Structures are given as C-alpha cells and as structure tokens.
Amino acid sequence: ISNNHPPRVELFNKDLGLYAYADSGKPKTHTHLIAMERMGSNATNTAVLGDQLLTDALAGHRLGLVAIIVPPIKDKTTLFFKFKRWLEKPYIKKYKKEHSEDNKK
C-alpha cells in the first residue's frame, strides 16, 4: 500500500507479484481495508510497515493495527518531507527513550 504512483509501485512489485496498491492516500484507511479483505486478514493479524509516522503509522493506528517503522532507504530532501521528518522527531525520540534496553532491566 503506497502513496507512490503506479509505475513506481509496479516496478518494485514486478518480481514479487504481490497485491499492490498505488496512490492510496495514506493516512486514509480505505486501501488498507480493501487489502485486508482481499487477504482475509483483520486487525488481530495485520501490521503496517513503513518509514513515515504521519502516513504509514497513522493509517495503521486508525485501524488498530501494529505499526512497524523503519528508517527510510533514501530520504527525500524536499521542504515538505523535511518538515514531516521534523514533526516526527519528538515522537520517535520519546518512543526510543521509553523502549530502550536500559528501561527493560
């Protein structure tokens, strides 16, 4: 489920042959619901994986899904993306602090 346009999504899915959804409009959840229905899954056995809190994680959160955030492969440097990353920083910092190995001891 991607906000990218079809040519890019098709390129990355070419060898995988998985269900793929372009132009999903995340953090809207409509495409996630379609994908979950198609796969026969639900909120108890589905997770979202992405590199953005304000799109990927927010869409998952709105549906009660586990959200797994990974670092971006190549971060975009547009002003829009820099602003989004700036907004995400305090939340990522707080999460890391609350879930650090030191807190588990």
N, C-alpha and C positions, 0 to 999 in steps of 0.2 A: 504494500500500500504506500504509494509515493505521491508527493506533490509535484514530481517532475512530469514532463510531457511524455507522451507515448514513445517517441523514438528512443529516448534515453532509458526508459523502463524496459522496453523490448530488447535493447542491446544487452542490459545486464541480466535479463531473464532468458536470453537466447539459448544458452546451453543448459539451463536449469529446467525449463519447461514447466514452471510452477504457475499457479494462479497469480496474475499480476494486475495491479490496478494503478493507473496513472491519473494525474490531475484529481487527486482525491479530496483536496480542500481541507486537509487536516489543519486545525484540530476538530473539524466536523467529524462526526462518527458514522455517518451513513455508509461509507465504503467498508468500514470495519464490520458493521452488521451484515452487509452482503457477503463479505469474505467468510465470516464466522458461520453463516447459514450454509454457504456452499461447502464448507469443510465439515459441517456437522459439529462444530465446537460451540463453547459458551464461555462465560466469564470465569468459570472454575478451572478451565483447562486451556486458556489462551493467554498469551503475553504479547506485548508490543516491544519491539526492539528498534531503537532509533538513536539519533545523535542530537536531538533538539527537545528541550523541555517544553517549549511553547507550542509545539506541533505534535510530535510523537507521544511524549509522556502525557500531555494534556488530553489528547484524544483517548488514550488508554484509561487514564484516570476517570474520565467522564463515563466510561463504560464499566468501571470497576475492575479493570484488568491490571495485572502486574506490568510495570513498565521497566524495561532494562535500557539504561542509557549508556552508550558507548562514545568514545571520542570520535570526532569526525575524521574521515580518511584524509580529506583535503578541505579545510575550512574556507568558505567564501569570504572575500575581503570587501564586499560591498558595504556601504554605510548601514543599510538595513540589517545585514547579518551581524555586523559588529555591534549594533545596538541590541539585537536579540541576545547575543552572547553576553553582553554586559548585564542585561536583565537577569540572565540565568545564573551568573556567577554567585550571588549570595546564597541561592538555593543549593547549588552544588557544594559550596563550601560548608554550609550547615549540614548537609547530608553526610559529607565525608567526616566531619567532626563527630557527629552522632554515631557513625558506624565504623569508626576507626578501630583498629585492632586493640589499641590501648583501653578502649571502653569495654572490650569483651573480657578483659582479665579480671 
